[in-house]
Every structure is written in structure tokens, then in C-alpha cells.
Amino acid sequence: WLGCVRAAVSLASVAAFHATPSVAAPFRRSASSLAPFSSPGTAPFVRHLNAEGSRISTVRCCSNAVTEAAPAEVVAKAAPSPPAPIRLPSNEDNDQKLLKIRHTTAHVMAMAVQRLFKDAKVTIGPWIEKGFYYDFDNPDVFQEKDLRRIKKEMDKLIKMKLPLTREEVTREEAERRIREADEPYKLEILEGLKEPITIYHVGDRWWDLCAGPHVEHTGELDSSAIALESIAGAYWRGDEKRPMLQRIYGTAWETAEQLEEHLRLLEEAKRRDHRTLGKALKLFSIQPDAGGGLVFWHPRGARVRRIIEDSWKQMHVDAGYELLYTPHMASLDLWKTSGHFDFYKEGMFDQMEVEGAQYQIKPMNCPFHVLVYQDEPRSYRDLPLRWAELGTVYRYERSGTLHGLFRVRGFTQDDAHIFCLPTQLADEIVGVLDLTEGILSKFGFTEYEVMLSTRPEKSVGSDDIWDKATEALKGALVRKGWDYSVDEGGGAFYGPKIDIKIRDAIGRLWQCSTVQCDFNLPQRFGMEYVSAEGSKEQPIMVHRAIFGSIERFFGVLLESTAGDFPFWIAPVQLRLLPVSDDFRPYCEEVLAKAKAAGLRAEIDVGGRSLGKQIKMANTEKIPLFAVIGKDEVESRTINAAPRKGGELGKMPFADAIDLLALAAQRNVEPLDM
């Protein structure tokens, strides 16, 4: 009877696990082929043991009721597959149809707010990636209940099918109308506008300074595809010294089904929030006593970080890079020479005085690599030089902008710089893109959006070098066969660049990788090499990062996997669950063998029932757990059960350890061996 109780407890715990969707599949296929997140994976086998540790039954558990079948097995019916998820359009799809819907919805919302709140002043109201927002200066604080009132008023305006008409006016006429409407923020906006000055009217009852585009009339909006989501504070012009405004966020789609899918994805993103998972899985923390934006890596998180870093280092060495280590601070003069003090002073911490000299904690690694280059004469025969560093930098961020691992004050860049000849640039860029693809795909990211940004109006460097560098970047992308968009004039002042966004398991895009040509630092530092003709020439400098930062990439990886790390990177790969302390010596023997093979294994701390041990292993997302009882001790075997489903089968423990070690070495799941 005790075994049956344990069986019931473990059934409940495993059923609880299956209430959480499986996210293993995204690591083995592209985001476009993902099954719906509510789709349960194959249920894991769980063996139930009596008080002496002998097996009495084997069950496969899922969210369905379990029914008895053969004496040694109970099998549950598979749940029917849910419908495929809806593909959500972007703002740019279908002649910007969704962008027009969102822009118009923002105007309708602002009109509704001013109809309900007579003293509210409008400021700006753009469309954004998943919706829109509008900032208001209102004497009273908006409440959540106000969103419902505003939405009802919007529905009325939509039903009225009010036309949206464009009017071109003189600057003087625009100013007259703004003053007449008593909209002081619009006066400041008007000052920054170039002619022609355009106004968009919603019917004949409301207007705003606007360049468009919009739908023809409000009746083209689907009320059931619009939702007002939240209220937030925002400083006017992003300046904390200016008035605090109230921002209302909303979302708008073409159909109600798209809105429903969007809301589902929001809930899924909330479930995957890396801040929540980081605490629940004991990976990292932000300690208030130490200050905001500073990350404390706990043992389990540090293990994953070490694996990421070791993999990164080895792949760079294999690609012909040398690894550097540089200081965390330097004389302020260095940052003045590099231009960082002039261009990025607001993002740097205050200086410190050391023996009468000003020192600066580093916000970037680039000048340090330049100094290493400058340490000895360089010949064209030395180039290219590829130097990489996991360098920790520190940048000032306002407390209100800090966000988990995504926005911090201290972070480790996976920085690298290439110094090369102009004739080597194209090949070096291809090499960077190859390495980027290799590293990102190793961690399960195989879908990207690529942007090439070209020369802005204000820049340094000759026309010839800009043209050659831009063509080298374009040529590298063509050689890779990658589709890309062009952001004309969007490059840095010091050179053109390629930016790569990665798509996660639920379709979100994250900016990670960048490749940038730099004509500024070589010029500022007077960098040289001796050419084949004996003349002194300036090398091309390439900045590149693949993760962007270890912290940010860790957060993206954590959210993409929902904490269900693939086996090879999991902080704990195997947990042994002894039925009683009598079987702990055998667990110790298995553990020693596992650790000797390089596996990250552990034994349950004990003092709790088998059911609770299984529940904890599931809660902590341990990829494999093995129940150890009398059968295992006598036969010197284990039967490791994958948490995500399937069964490896009973085998001698030495063979099982060898199999698991090989799976970790090959970066695959044990079931794929």
C-alpha cells in the first residue's frame, strides 16, 4: 500500500509537470516549425517502488486520466493535437496594412481620451512593433478601469466610420491652430518638423500633427482586434528633468484571431520571463544591497555561463582568434583619445582619482585592443590579427531602465576586433558571419533577420574607404546567401555595419550580433602597418560581437528554452533519487562515475518521499532522473528517465554514464543517441 501511495504522489507530480508545455522541440528545429505551446510532449515513464525498493509498476503519465492496462504498465491516451498557431503579420507586410491600422488606432484612442478627459493634453502617439502608444499630460492619474471606458469610446468612434483626411498647412497656420487648441507640447513638436507640415483629421472633430500613413476611415478598424494593455509613466522627450507624462499602450490587429494569438504569446512570454525563471531555478539574482543592474551568478547559473564561455572560447580559437585579457579601468586620457569621453560621457560612470590622476572604469574594450596593437611595429605580413575577449564593462543606466539581464550596469561583452588589410576585409567578414552562424546555431538559434546599415550624413573616413567597406559587407552577405535589408544612412559615424537579430522559440526577435567597420579609432590612435612597398598605411579595424553580452544572451536563451535547457548545457544533467537511505551508497558510486565522465550529476538531498523527489526534479527542470531501489542495486543498473518524455531503458550504470557523457559531448539529447 505504501508503494501505491508513492505511485499516486508521483503521478500527481508528473501530471503537474505536464501542465507546463514542453519547449524541448524549439532547440531542434526552426521557429517556423514549432508545435503549439500547449502541445504536450511524450509523457515520461515513472517507475513506482514498494518500501523495499522493488518495482511494482511502470506508468506513463500525462494530463489525461490514467487507466490500467497490462499488469506492469498503465498507459494514457494521447491528447489530440491542437490547431496550428496563427502567423502574425508585421507592420511592413501587405503594403503596411497593419502599420496603418495601428497608427489610426492610436489617433482614435487619443481622440477618445480627450472626449472623456477634457483637460488631457496630447503629445506623441506612434505605432510600435506590436501595437501603439500615446503619451498624455492629464491632471488626474489614469486608472486601469479608465482603459475600459476609453475602449468603449473608441468602439463608438470606429462605428461612426469617420474619414481620415490629410491637410497640408503653413507653419504659421499650424502654430495658430495649436495655440487655439491649447496644446503646448505640439508647439515644441512643430519646432522640430520640416516642411511640408501636415495634419490628419479624424472626421471634423479631432486632428493632430502627423505625416501618416492611415486607413481611409475608422470603419476599417476591427474593434474586436483592438485592446488597451497598460499604463506607464514616461518623461517628456525622455528627459527626467521634463514633465512626467502618462503613456497608454495598446495593440491592434487585422482580426480578432490575431489579437487572441498575440495575447496568448504575451502569456507565454510572461511564463518565460527570465527574471522569474532565474529566481525559481536558482541561476542568478540582482541584490538590492549591492545596487541595481549588477548581476550575481549563483552556482547553477555560473555552471551554464561557464559552459557558454568555454564553448565560445574554443570556437574562437578554432577560427584563428587569440584571446586577450585587459584591465577594468584606465587613465581618462585614453578615453579622451578614443573619443568615448566626448561621445559617450553620459553612459560612463564618474571618474576616480588615483595619485592625482583621473581614471575611468571601462565602458568598452576597443581602446585596450588598440593599445595592444600599438605595442609593437606591425607589418602587412602580420595581418589579419583576430583578437577576442570576454571583457566586463560598466555603463551608467538610469534605474528606471534596468531590466533583469537585458539592461544592466555591469556586463561581459563577447568582444573581438580584427585588424586587416583592405584586400582582406571581405574574407574576414565572411569568416565572422560563419563563426556567428556556428555559435548561434549551436545554442539553437537558426533564424535571423539581417540589416546592413550604410553611411550617415555625418561620418569620418574617405568616400573610397566607405565604398569599399560597404561593398565588402554586401559581398559577404551575398556569399553567405543571407537575405538582408538595407538601412540607408543608418551606419555608425565611424563605419558601415551588419546587425543580426535572432528569433527565439516563440517568434520574438532579439538584437545580438553585430559586425562594424571602424575608420575612427585607427585614425585617432595613429594605427599603422608597413605595407609591401615599405610605406606606412592605416589598417581596417572591425568590431564584432556574437552574443552582444553574456548576460543578455543568457537571458534570451533562458526565455527561449523556458528554463528547459538542452541536456549538454543544463546546470544539473542527472539526479539520482534513492528510494531510501539504504540505497545511497550505490548512488554515491554512480555519482562518482558520472562526475569522472564530466557529467553534472547529484543525489537528491534526501529526507523526502520518492514522490516529492520526482516533483522537485521536475520543478527544477532536471533533464534526467533515475530512481534507485533494490532492483538497481542488485543488478548494478540505472534507468534514467528523461523529464521531457521517452525512456532510455535499463542498462548497466557504467554503460549509461558513457552514453550520457557522449550525448553531452555531441551536444544532443540522450534519446537522440
N, C-alpha and C positions, 0 to 999 in steps of 0.2 A: 504493500500500500504506500510505503514511503516513496518507492520509485515512481508510482503513478502520480503522486503529488508533485514530485520533481518534474515529471513529464509535463504536467499541466502548467507549472510555473514557467518552464522553458518555452512551452508553446505560446504562452501569453507574451513572453518577452520577444520571441522571434516575430510573432504577429505584429507587435508594436514596431519592430524594425521595418516590416513591410508596409506600414502606414507611411513611411518615408520613401519617396520614389527613388529608384536606382539611378545612379549617374555614372555608372562604370562605362557604359557604351560610348559616351562622347569622346573618351580617350582613345577609342579605336576606330573612329570614323569621323567624317567631317560633320560640321553643324547642320548642313543641309539635309543629312540623312537621319537626324535624330528621331527616335521614337518619342511620343508624347511623354511628358514628365510623370504623368500619373500611371504609366505602364509598369506593372510590377515585373521584376526580373524573375528568373528561375528561383524557386524557393530553396533555401539551404536545407541539407539533411541534418538533423539533430538526433543524436543517439541518447536514449534515456537509460539510466543505470539504476540498479537497486542499491540498497545500502552497502552491499559488499563490493559494488563497482562492476557487477556483471551486466552485460547488455540485456535489456528485456524487450526493447522495440526500437525501430527506426522510423522516423516520421519526416515527411516533407511538409513544411508549414507555409501557408500564405494567408492572405486576408480572408479567404473563403473558409467556410466551416470544414473541419477535418472529419473524414469518415473512415471507418475501419475497413481494411481490405485483407491482404494476406496476414498471417499471424505475426510476422516480423516487420510489417510495413503498413503505414497508413498514408494514403495518397489523397491530395486535394485536387479538385478540378481547377484547370487554368482559367483565370479571369479573361473575359472577352477583350480583345484589343480595342482601345478607344479610337475615335476618329483621328486622322492625321491633323497636326496643328495647322492653323491658318498662317499663310505667309503674309507678314505685314509689309505694306508698301513704305517707301521712304519719301521724303519731301521732293526728291528730284524725279520720281517716277511719273510716267504718264503726263508729260508736259507740266510738271509741277502742280498737278491737281491737288494733292494733299497739302502742299505748302499754301496754296490759295485758300483752301478750306480753313486752315489753322490761322492764317493771317486775318481772314474775315471774322472768324470766331473770336479772335482777340478784340477786334473792334466792337463786335456785338456785346461782348462781356463788358467792355469799358462803358458802352452806352447804357447797358442795364444798370451798372453800378451807379452812374451819375443820375439815372432816373430814380433810383432808390435812396441814394445818399447825396443830397443836394449840395453839400459842402465839399464833396470829394473832388480833388484836382488830379488830372491825368498827367502822366509823364511819358514813359515809353512802353510799348507793347509788342515785342517781336514774336515771330514763330521760332521754335527751337526744335531739336531733333525729334522729340516725341510729343510735341504739343505747342504750347504758347504760354506767355505770362503777360501781366500788365502791372505796372507799379503805380500806386496811388498815394496821394497825401490826403489823408482823411482824419478829421479831428477825433473820431471815435475808433477804437480798435475793432477790426473785423473779427467776428466770431465764426466758429465752424457752422453754426446754424444760419449765418448770413449767406453762406455758399448756396444753401438750398433756395433761399429767396432769390438770389441773383440768377440761379439756373432757371427758375420758373419765369423770371422776367425775360431771360434770353429766349426761352421757348416761345414766348409771345411775339418777340421781335422776329423770330425765324418764320413763324406762321404768317406774318404780315408781308413776306416776300418783298422787303424793302430793297430797292435798287442801290447798287454801289456805283457811284459816278465819280470820275476823275476831273478835277478842275485845276488848271494852271493859273497861278496868280503872281503878281509882283511881290517883292519882298515887303514893300510898304503896305500893300493890301493885307498880306498875311499878318504883319505886325498889328495892323488896325483891328483885325478880327480877333486876334489872340487877346489883345488888351480888352476888347469889348466882352469877350467870354471870361475874362479874369482867370487866365491860365498862365501863371508866371513861369512855370517850368518850360512851357512851349516857347517862350521868348528866348530862353537860353538854347534850346534845341535849334531854333530858327537861325541863331547866330552862326551855328556850325554847318548849315546847309549850303550847298552850291546850287546855283540856278540851273534849270528852272525849278521854282518852288511849286510843289503840287500838293493838293488837298484831296482827300477822298471823303465823300459824303455817304452816310447810311440813310437813305431816304432824304427827307429835307429836315431831319430833326437832330442830326449829330454829325460832326466832322472832325477830322484830325489831320495834322501834317503827315503825309505818307507818300511813299514812292510806289506802293503796290508790291506785288500784284494781288488781285482779289477775284472772287467769283462774281457772277453777274448780279445776283440778288440773294438775299438771305434765305430764300426758299430753297436754295441749292444745298443748304446745310441740313444734315440729318440730326435732329435733336437727340435721338436715341444713341447717336455715336459720339456724343459730347459729354464730358464730365469735368467738373471743377474739383481739383485734387487737394490743394493745400494752400495755406497762408504762411508767408515767411516775411522776415524783415530784410530790407536792402537799403544801403546808403545811396543817396542820390549821386550818380556818376561814380559809384563805387568808392567814394571818399568818406572815410569815417568822420571827417570834420564837417560834412554836409548833413542835411536833414535825413532822418531815418524814415523811409517810406514803407508801405505795406504792399507786398507782392502777392498776387493771387496766381497760382499755377493752374493750368487746365490742360486737357488733352482733347483732340478732335480727330476723328477718323472718317473714312468714307461710309462705313457701315457699322451697325450695332455689333455684328460678329467680330469685326476688327477691334472694336473697343473692348469687347469681352476677352479677346485673346490678349490684348495689351494689359488689362487688369490682372489676368492670370499670370502673365510674365512678371508683373510687379510683385505679386505674392511670391512667385518662385524666387525672384531676386532677393526679396526680404528674407526668405528661408535660407538663402545662401550668403547673407551678409557676413563678410569676413570678420567683422568685429565680434559678432555673436559667436561664430564658429571658433574664432581664435581663443575666446574665453572658455567655451564649452569643451574644446579639445585640448586645452592647456598648452597652447602653442606660443602665445605672446601676450603682452599687456602693455598698456600705457599707464605709468604710475603717476598719479596726481602729485605725490610728494616730490617727484623729481622734475615736474614741469611738463607742459603739453608738447606733443609732437616728438617725443623721444621714446623709442621702442625698446622694450625689454624682452629678449628672446628666452623663453623657458626651455627646459631640456628637450621636450619633444619638437618644438618649433626649431630649435637650434640644430637638431638632427637633420630635419628636412632642409634647412638652409645650408648646412654643410654639404649635403648631397648635391644640391643645386650648384653650389660654388665649385665643388670638386669636379663635377661634370663640365661646367663652364671652363674651368682652367685646363682640363685635359683636352677638350675640343679645340681650345685656342692654341695650345702647344702643338697639337697635331696639324693645325693650319698654318704653322710657321710663325706664331707670335712668341715674343719674350714677355715674361711677367715682371712688372715693376712694383715697388713699394715706395711710397713717398710720404712726407710728413703731413701732419694735420693742420699746420699753420706755417706762415711765412711772413717775412717783412712786408709792411704795407706798400713799400716801393715796388715790389713785384706786381702787385695788383694794379698799381697805377701804370706801370709799363704795359701790362696786358690789356688795359682799358676796362677791366672789370669794375674798378673803383668808380670810374666815370659813368659807365653804362648800367651797372647793376648794384649800385650802392644801397638802394632801398631793400634789396634782397639779401644784404650781408649783415651779419651781426656787428656790434660795435667793436672797435679795435681795443687791444690791450697793450699796456706799456710794459716793456721788458728792458731793463737797464737803460732807460731813456729813449728807447726806440719803439716805434709803433709796429705791432704785429697784428695780423689778421688771420682768424680761423678760416680755413679754406672753404669757399663756396663751389669750387670747381677744381678739377685735376689738371686741366690743359697746360697752364704755365709750368707746372712741375715737370711734365714730359718734355716741354721745350727746353728747360734748363738742362735736362739730361742730354738732349741732342747737342746743346751748345757746349757740353763739357769737353769735347774733343773735335778736331777738324774732321770734316766729312767729305768723302769723295763720291762721285756718281756710282762708283763700284760698290759702295756700302748700301745703296738704296735698292729696293724699298726697305725701310725699317718698320716693323709692326710691333708696337708695344701696348700691352693691355694691363689693366689694374682694376681690382675691386677696391676702389678708393672711397672712403667715407667722407662725405662733405656735409656742410652745415649751412642752411639758408633760413633767413628770417621769414616766417609766415605769421600772419595775424591769427590770433587764437580762434577767431570765428571761422577761419578757412580750414582748420585742421580736420582731418577725416581719416581715422584709423591708420592703415598703412599707405593709403593713397595720397595723403597730404601730410607730410611730417617736417620736422625741422632738422633732423639728422638722418641721413640715408646713405646707402652704399651704391654708387654708380658702377655699372659694369662698363667701365670706360676703356676705350682704346684709341690710339692715334697712329696713323700711318703717315710716314714721310716718304715721298716718292718723287720720281721724275714725271714731268708732264706726259711723256710717252707711256708711262706705266699706269697712269691713273685708271684707264678703262678696265684693265685686267684686275687691278686692286679692288675696284668697286664690285666687279663680278664675284671676286673672292669673298668680299664682305657679305654680299647677298647669299652666296652659297652657304657660308657659315651661319648666317642668320636663319636661313631655312632649316639647316640641320639641327640647330639648337632648339628652335621653337617647335619643330615637329617632334623632337624627342620628348617634349613635355605635352604633346597632344594638340598643339595649335597648328593647324594646316590650312586655314582660310585667312586671307589677308585683304586689306584694302590699302592700295599703294598710291601715294601722292608725290609728284615731282614739283618742287617749288623753284621758280626762276628768279631772275634778278629784280630787286625792288628799285624804286626811284633813287633812293639814297644808298650808296654802296661804295666799297673800296675795291681796287683792282682794275686792271685794264679790260677793255672790251674783248680783246683777244683771249685772255685767260678765262673770262667768264664764259665766252662762247665755247671754248674747248672743254671746260669743266662740265658745262650743261650738256654738251653732246656726249661726253663720256658717261654721264649718269643715264641719259636716254639710251645710249648704246648698251649699257649693262642691263637695263630693264628689258630691252629687246632680246638680248642674248639669253636672258632667263626665261623669256616667253611670258612675262608677267604683264597683265593689263594694268594700266595706271591712269590716273587723272593728272591734269596739269593745273597748278595754281600759279597763274601768271603774276609775277611781281611779289610772290609770297615767300621768296627765299630770305635768308638772313642777310644782313648788310655785308657780311664777310664771305658769302659764297652760296651757291645753289645747294639743294638738299633733297633727299628722299626720306619720307616718313612712312612708316608701316604700322597699320592698326591690325591687331589680331582679333579674330572672332571667337567668343567663348562658347560654352556648351548650350547657352540659351540665346545665342544670336547677338549678344552685345559686342560692340567694338571697343577696343582699348588701345590707346596710343602707347606703344612700347619702343619699337626700334627706330633709329634714325641714322642716316649717313649724311655727313655735311662736309663740303669742301670749305677750306678756310684760307683766304688770302690775307687776312688781317694780322694774325699772330706772327706768321713768318716775317711780315713787313715790320711790325712793331719791335720784334726782337732781333731783327737783322740776321735771320737764319740764312745760312749759305751752305753750298757744297761746291766742290771743284769739278767742273764739267770735263768731258773727254778732251775738249780743246784747251783746257787749262784756265778757263775763265770762272769767275765766281757767280753762281746762279742761286736763285731762291727756290727751295723745294716746295712741292704741293703738300699741304697738310690736310689730312682727312680725320675728322672726328667721327666716331661711331659708337653706338650703344645698342645692345640687342634686347636686354630686359628693360632698359631705361634706368631702373634701380632694382636692387634685390627686394626691397620692401614692397614696392608696387607690384612687381611680378609675382611675389609670393601671395599677395592679396588677390590678384587676378586668378592665379592657379587655384587658390583655396575656394574662391567663389565658383569657378568653372567646374570643379570637381565636387562642390558642396561638402568638402572635407573628406570625401571618399578618395583619398589619394591612390594612384595606381600602386601596385604591390612593390615595385622597385624603389619607390620614393617614400613609402609610408613610414612614419616615425617608429611604429611598432608593427612588425610584419607577422609575427606569430605569438599567440598567447596560449599557454598550456593551462588547462582547467582541471586540477585534481579533484576527484570526487570526494576524497577525504585526505587528511594529512598523512595517512599511511602510504599514499602513492606519491608524496612529494619527493622522496629520494630519487625515484625514477624520473620525475620531472626535472630534477637538477641535472641528471645525467644527460637527458635530451637537450636541456638548455645549454649545457657546456658544449655539446657537439654543434648546436645551431650557431652559437656565438663564434666558435672556432671557424665555422664556414662563412662568417661575415654577415650572418643574419641578425636583425634586430628583434630579438625574442625576449620573452619574460614569462614568469609564472604568476598567476593570479595571486593577489596578496593573501588570500585565504580569509577564513572567518565568516564566510557566507555560503549560502546554498548553491548548488550547481545552477539552478535556475537564475539566481542573481548574478552568478559569474557570466553566464551566457548573455544576460541582459546588459551587463556592463561592457562586455566585449563589443556588442552591437552598438551601444550608445557611444562608445569611444571610437567606433568605426575601425576596429582592428580587422585587417583583411582576412586573416586565418585564425581559427582557434581549434584546439584539439582537446577533447575530453579524455582524461587519463584515469582509467579504472583498473580493475583486476585483470580483465582480458588483455589490455595493453601491456601491463607489467609482465604477465606470464608469457606473452608472445613476443615481447620486446618490439612492439609496433606502435604506430600512431595513425590516426585517420583525421587529417586536417580538413576542417570544413570551411570552404570559402564563404565569407559573410554575404557576398553578393549572389550566391547561388551555385549549384553544382556540387560535385563530390570528387575528391581526388582518389578516394579508395584507401583501404587499409594496406599498409606496407611497412616493412622493417624501418625503424625510425632513422637509421643511417641512410637508407635509400631515399626516404622522404626529405631529409635535410639536404642531400645532394641535389635533388630535384628542385627544391625551393631556392637553393643558392644559385643554381644555373638559371632559373627564371629571373631572379633579381639581376644577375649579370647581363642577361639578354634584354632587360627592360620589358619583360612581358608578364602577363598574368600566369600563375602556375597552371591553370586549366588549359592554357594555350600551348603548353609544352608537349 
